[in-house]
Amino acid sequence: MRSTTYKYSILKYIHSAFLGESINIGILLYFPEEDRFIFKYSKNLKRIKSSYELKSEKIIRHYLQQIERKIRKISQLNSNNGFIFERDLDEFISRNILPNDETSLQFSKSKTSKTRFTDLEEASNSVAEKLLLDKFIYFQETLLKKTVKPINKFYNKLNTELNLVEKENKKLFFKDYQVTNNENGKEFKFEYGWQNGSLNLIKSINLNQDTSDKILNITFKHFGLFTALSDEAKRDNLRYDLFVSKPSEKSFFRDYDYSLSFLDNLSTVRIVEEEEIDNYTKKAIKALSI
């Protein structure tokens, strides 16, 4: 099973630097392959209050929320500008998120590790639960257990109708197709691809999220990705087909519609909503059957 590499730094509440007393209160994770930061922190301070006499709970909450906002802003800048941060995570944290001084909240020296989870939210929750002893609920987990992902429906249908091994050998169908950006050499993976005059590369985007910020961050990230790969699309006659999952909560439909209109501005991109996947799959089967 493929593992995901990440860097992390633990945010500690330091009760006494002299005595070396501290408690884990948050964790910042950075996933180099996705160029993405995720920050998790304890939503209640019971563990701190039960261990120490806490006189500044509101101040600590304020700092945690400030850190969260800074990281969200950095993530948005990353998505819009394709910015990849310096490889020294400790220096980056001290300069952009929380100075390394004598205050009661301090990030630890960063470490590198790996996780079996490929979904970054699941990976972050798993690490946070171990280090913070809190329970983090992954919004998508229950939903994904009950339903088959649209991208899997596409593949399963093709697999029942076609000999995909034969199509792969003839370079008509592809799994995990890599497109390399000419300028920076970075590789981007697409779940599937199939030939129909152009090479149609499929990538799934899950906009079924529990906050507007998450929906927009995913949108901006992929807008930057496909903008960066526009020259490769023209050169190699590629088209990027996005399988987009719709939010289950109606309150996020407006964000979803905005995301679709935003991504639809890209000439190399075709959006395939969930209700359109069956027709899309039939067209792919028909093209590959010839």
Secondary structure as UniProt FT lines:
FT   STRAND          4..16
FT   TURN            17..20
FT   STRAND          21..31
FT   TURN            32..35
FT   STRAND          36..41
FT   HELIX           46..51
FT   HELIX           57..81
FT   HELIX           89..96
FT   STRAND          105..107
FT   STRAND          111..115
FT   HELIX           120..132
FT   HELIX           139..146
FT   HELIX           150..161
FT   HELIX           164..169
FT   TURN            170..171
FT   STRAND          173..180
FT   TURN            182..184
FT   STRAND          187..195
FT   STRAND          199..206
FT   HELIX           212..228
FT   HELIX           230..236
FT   STRAND          238..245
FT   HELIX           250..252
FT   HELIX           253..263
FT   TURN            264..265
FT   TURN            267..268
FT   STRAND          269..273
FT   HELIX           274..276
FT   HELIX           277..289
//
